[in-house]
Amino acid sequence: MKTAILAAALLTVAAPSQAALFNFTGNITNHNDVIQVSFTLNNDATNVRVWTDSFLDGVNFDPITALWKADGTRVAENDDAAGIAPGQTRFDSGFALPFLEAGSYIFTIATYNNWALGYSLSDGFTFDSQTPVAIGDWDQPANGTGKGTFWSVWLDGVDEASAPGNPTHVPEPSLLALLAAAGLSGVAFRRKAK
């Protein structure tokens, strides 16, 4: 029996983690704020989608997005790409990635037209040097004034994710399964030693 428990625990530890769907939400305060959502792929993947659905046909600010490697190197930047997932409207954006190598990444959401200034996250964004203007007071190009501050980011096919907002759906992390397996393994070894 002890051997069976130990074998089951070790199989759980060796099992690959499952990619999941994450959704983070929050509110952007000023026109020059940039929201950063971090995520990790444990293995190369062909099914990763990262996007925003926060525009809501003009209720909220017009977002632009960018994808960065963890070292700050820009992978891509996008203004409008409303066809990535259901719920997006005309000025939402993001990426459907046919291939993304294992590693850690940063997905940014900013207001249109607060573009990345270069190919490194450390280069900053167009509005960095401007005096902050509250989103509701700001006359956003092509979107007007009085827009909402709500942002929503979705990550599909990633293993781990974190953001400064409020997660509305975060699946049970695979880390909990690993910790439980390690605990069972330790119990089995401890009992055998006695």
C-alpha positions as CSV (number, residue, x, y, z in Angstrom):
1,M,0.0,0.0,0.0
2,K,2.8,2.4,0.9
3,T,4.5,1.7,-2.4
4,A,1.3,2.4,-4.3
5,I,0.9,5.8,-2.6
6,L,4.6,6.6,-3.3
7,A,4.3,5.6,-6.9
8,A,1.1,7.7,-7.4
9,A,2.7,10.7,-5.7
10,L,5.8,10.4,-7.9
11,L,3.7,10.1,-11.1
12,T,1.8,13.3,-10.1
13,V,5.1,15.1,-9.6
14,A,6.4,13.9,-13.0
15,A,3.2,14.8,-14.9
16,P,3.4,17.9,-17.1
17,S,1.4,20.9,-16.0
18,Q,-1.8,21.7,-18.0
19,A,-2.1,25.0,-19.9
20,A,-5.0,27.0,-18.6
21,L,-7.3,30.0,-19.3
22,F,-6.7,33.1,-17.1
23,N,-8.7,36.4,-17.0
24,F,-7.5,39.4,-15.1
25,T,-9.4,42.7,-14.8
26,G,-8.8,46.1,-13.2
27,N,-9.0,49.8,-13.8
28,I,-6.5,52.0,-15.5
29,T,-6.2,55.4,-13.9
30,N,-4.4,57.7,-16.3
31,H,-3.9,57.9,-20.1
32,N,-0.1,57.1,-19.8
33,D,-0.5,54.1,-17.5
34,V,0.6,50.7,-18.8
35,I,-0.8,47.5,-17.4
36,Q,1.7,44.5,-17.3
37,V,0.4,40.9,-17.1
38,S,3.1,38.2,-16.8
39,F,2.8,34.6,-17.9
40,T,4.9,31.5,-18.3
41,L,4.9,28.6,-20.8
42,N,6.6,25.5,-19.4
43,N,6.9,24.0,-22.9
44,D,6.8,25.2,-26.5
45,A,3.2,25.8,-27.5
46,T,1.2,26.2,-30.7
47,N,-2.1,27.3,-29.1
48,V,-1.5,30.5,-27.1
49,R,-3.9,33.4,-27.3
50,V,-3.5,36.7,-25.4
51,W,-6.0,39.4,-25.8
52,T,-8.2,42.2,-24.3
53,D,-12.0,42.5,-24.5
54,S,-12.3,45.6,-22.5
55,F,-13.3,48.2,-25.1
56,L,-17.0,47.1,-25.1
57,D,-17.8,49.0,-28.3
58,G,-16.7,52.4,-26.9
59,V,-17.7,52.2,-23.3
60,N,-14.1,52.0,-22.2
61,F,-10.8,53.4,-23.5
62,D,-9.4,52.1,-26.8
63,P,-6.6,49.6,-25.9
64,I,-3.4,48.7,-27.7
65,T,-1.3,45.6,-26.7
66,A,2.2,44.4,-26.9
67,L,3.9,41.1,-26.1
68,W,7.4,41.0,-24.6
69,K,9.9,38.3,-23.6
70,A,10.8,38.4,-19.9
71,D,14.1,40.1,-20.8
72,G,12.0,43.0,-22.2
73,T,12.5,42.3,-25.9
74,R,9.4,43.1,-27.9
75,V,7.8,40.2,-29.7
76,A,4.8,42.0,-31.3
77,E,2.6,45.1,-30.9
78,N,-1.0,45.4,-32.0
79,D,-3.7,48.1,-32.2
80,D,-6.9,46.4,-33.4
81,A,-7.4,42.6,-33.7
82,A,-11.0,41.9,-32.7
83,G,-11.2,38.4,-34.1
84,I,-9.1,36.5,-31.6
85,A,-11.9,35.5,-29.2
86,P,-15.7,35.9,-28.6
87,G,-16.6,39.0,-26.7
88,Q,-14.1,41.3,-28.4
89,T,-15.3,44.4,-30.2
90,R,-13.8,46.6,-33.0
91,F,-11.0,48.3,-31.1
92,D,-9.9,45.4,-28.9
93,S,-6.5,43.8,-29.6
94,G,-4.2,40.9,-28.9
95,F,-2.5,37.9,-30.5
96,A,-3.2,34.4,-31.6
97,L,0.2,32.8,-31.6
98,P,0.8,29.8,-33.9
99,F,4.0,29.1,-32.0
100,L,5.5,30.5,-28.8
101,E,8.6,29.0,-27.2
102,A,8.7,28.0,-23.6
103,G,9.6,30.8,-21.3
104,S,8.3,33.8,-19.4
105,Y,6.5,36.7,-21.1
106,I,4.9,40.1,-20.4
107,F,1.7,41.2,-22.1
108,T,1.0,44.9,-21.9
109,I,-2.1,46.9,-22.4
110,A,-2.0,50.7,-22.8
111,T,-4.3,53.4,-24.2
112,Y,-4.3,54.1,-27.9
113,N,-1.8,55.7,-29.1
114,N,0.6,55.1,-26.3
115,W,3.0,53.0,-28.4
116,A,6.1,51.3,-27.3
117,L,9.1,53.6,-28.1
118,G,11.4,50.8,-29.2
119,Y,12.0,47.1,-29.2
120,S,12.9,47.0,-25.5
121,L,10.4,47.4,-22.7
122,S,12.9,49.7,-21.0
123,D,12.7,52.1,-23.9
124,G,9.3,53.1,-22.5
125,F,6.1,54.4,-24.1
126,T,5.0,57.4,-26.1
127,F,3.1,59.1,-23.2
128,D,5.7,58.5,-20.5
129,S,6.9,62.1,-20.3
130,Q,3.4,63.6,-20.4
131,T,1.5,64.8,-17.3
132,P,-1.0,62.1,-16.4
133,V,-4.6,62.8,-17.4
134,A,-7.4,60.8,-15.8
135,I,-9.0,58.5,-18.3
136,G,-12.5,60.0,-17.9
137,D,-11.1,63.5,-18.6
138,W,-8.8,62.6,-21.4
139,D,-9.8,63.2,-25.1
140,Q,-8.5,59.9,-26.5
141,P,-7.6,60.1,-30.2
142,A,-10.4,58.4,-32.3
143,N,-12.4,57.6,-29.1
144,G,-13.4,60.9,-27.5
145,T,-13.9,61.8,-23.8
146,G,-15.7,60.3,-20.9
147,K,-14.6,56.7,-21.5
148,G,-14.4,54.1,-18.8
149,T,-11.3,52.8,-17.1
150,F,-12.0,49.1,-17.1
151,W,-9.5,46.7,-18.6
152,S,-9.7,42.9,-19.1
153,V,-7.0,40.6,-20.3
154,W,-7.3,37.0,-21.2
155,L,-4.5,34.4,-21.5
156,D,-5.3,31.1,-23.1
157,G,-2.9,28.1,-23.2
158,V,-0.4,29.4,-20.6
159,D,0.8,27.6,-17.5
160,E,1.1,30.4,-14.9
161,A,0.0,34.1,-14.9
162,S,-0.1,37.1,-12.7
163,A,-1.3,40.7,-13.0
164,P,-1.8,43.8,-10.9
165,G,-5.6,43.6,-11.3
166,N,-8.3,41.3,-9.9
167,P,-8.3,37.8,-11.3
168,T,-11.9,36.9,-12.2
169,H,-11.0,33.3,-13.1
170,V,-7.8,31.7,-12.1
171,P,-7.7,27.9,-12.4
172,E,-6.2,25.8,-9.6
173,P,-2.5,26.1,-10.1
174,S,-0.6,23.0,-10.9
175,L,1.8,24.0,-8.1
176,L,-0.8,22.8,-5.5
177,A,-0.8,19.4,-7.1
178,L,3.0,19.3,-7.0
179,L,3.0,20.3,-3.3
180,A,0.4,17.7,-2.5
181,A,2.3,15.0,-4.3
182,A,5.5,16.1,-2.5
183,G,3.7,15.9,0.8
184,L,2.4,12.4,0.1
185,S,5.9,11.3,-1.0
186,G,7.3,12.7,2.3
187,V,4.6,10.9,4.4
188,A,5.3,7.6,2.6
189,F,9.1,7.9,3.1
190,R,8.6,8.9,6.8
191,R,6.3,5.9,7.5
192,K,8.8,3.5,5.8
193,A,11.7,4.9,7.9
194,K,9.7,4.2,11.2
